[in-house]
Amino acid sequence: MKKLYVILVTFIAVAIGLFIFSKYLIIGEELEISFLTAQKYTFNDISDNGHINRYEWFIISGEIQRNNLVEEGYIIPVIDFNKNYLIISKYKISKLYRTIGDDLCSGVPNGRVIFDKGNSNKNFYYFYLMPKIMLSQGVG
C-alpha cells in the first residue's frame, strides 16, 4: 500500500511538472509590459505606410524609428530607449510572451500578444513599455 502511494504521488508530481513545462514551451515566457498611454487618431492623421493602418502591433526600438513615425503623423511619447522599447498597438494588450527558440528568418524569438479587443477603442492606438528584448513581431 505504501509503495502504491509513493508511485501515485510521484506520477502526479511528474504530470504536474510536464504540464507546467509544456505550457511554457507552447505559450512561452511572459514578459512584463506596462501601459503608458493611448492616443486618439483617424486614418487621415497618419500615413498608410504599413504601421498601425496595416499591422496590429509593432515595436519601436530607437529614437530614429520614433522620429520617422512622428514625421508620418503619429504622436509618440518620449522615452529612454536605452532602458526600454515601446510597443504601439491597435488594441489593448493583456499579455506579451516571448516564444521558445528563434524565428528562422529574423534570428530572434517571436513575440506573441494576447489582445483585449473587446475593451479597445477602434479610434485609439496604445503604447506599452517593454524590456529591451528583441522580438519578431510577425505580421498580424
N, C-alpha and C positions, 0 to 999 in steps of 0.2 A: 504494500500500500504506500509506504513511504517512497519507494523507488518510482512508483507511478506519479506521485505528487511532484517529485523533483523533475521528472521528464515533462510533465504538463506545464509547470512553471517555466522551465527552460524553453519549451516550444512557444509559449505565449510571449516571453521576452524577445525571442528571435523574430517572431511575427511582427511585434510592435516595432522593433528596430528596422526590419525590412520595409515596413510601411512608411516610417519616417524618412528613411534613406531614399526610397523610391519617389516619394513626394518631392524631396529635394532635387533628385535627378530630373524629374519631369517638369516641375514648375521652375526650379532654380532658386537662387539666393535672393531674398527680398532686400532691396536697397532702401535706405531711409531717404525720403524726399520730404520737403516742406513747402507748403503753399506759400507763394509770395504775393501775387496779385492777379487780378483779372482785368482785361482791357476790352472795352466795347468797340466794335468795328462794323463796317459794312463792306461788301465786296469792292465797292468803289474806293474805299480808303486805302486799300493795299493792292500791290500789283499781283497779277496772276502768274508769277514766275516759279511755280512749284509751291513751296511753303504751305501755309495754312489753307489756302484755297484748294490744294490738291492732297495734302497729307494730313493725317490725324494728329501727329506729333513729331517733333524732331528736337535735337539737342543743339543748343548754341554753345560752342566750346571756346570762344575767344572774342576779343574786342573787335577784331576786323570783321568777323561774321556778324556781330551785333550791329556795327556801323552800316554794313551793306543792307541789312534788314531795315534799319531806321530810314535809310535813303529810299527804300521801297514803300515806305508809309507806315511801318509798324512802330508802335510806341512800346519800347522795351526798357525795363528798369536797368539801372546801372548796378552792376555787381562786381566783385573782385574775382576775376576768372582764375586767379592763382589759387583760390580756395575752393571754388565751386564751379560747376557748369549750370546752365539754365535750360530747363525744358519749356518749350512752348507747345501748347496742346489745344486742339479744338474742343476738347471735353475735359471735365474734371477728372483727375486721376485718383483712383483709390489706392493702387499699389503699383510698384515697379519692381520687376525681377530681372536679374542677370542670369541667363541660362548657363548651364554647364557646357564647357567646350567652346571653341571658337568657330565663328562662321567662316567657311572656306573662302569666300570671296573677300571679306573685309579683314579677316585675321583677328577679329575681336569678338567677344561674346555678344549674342543677340540680346537686346532688351525686350522684355515682354511687359506690356502695360495692361492693367485692368482699369477700364474707364467706368465712370459713373455718368453714363449718358443721360439717364433719367433726370438727374438733378443739374444738368448742364444747360446753359442758355446758348442757343444757336447764334446769337449775336455777340458772343464774347470769345476771346481766347485767353488761356490760363497759363500762368507762369509758376514753375516749381524750381526750387534749388535742389540740386542733386550732388552727390560726391563726384570728385574728379576721377571718374572711371569711364574709359572709352567703351561705348556700346554701339552695336549696329542697330539702327532703328528700323531697318527694313522699310517697307513701304506699306502704309496702311493705316 
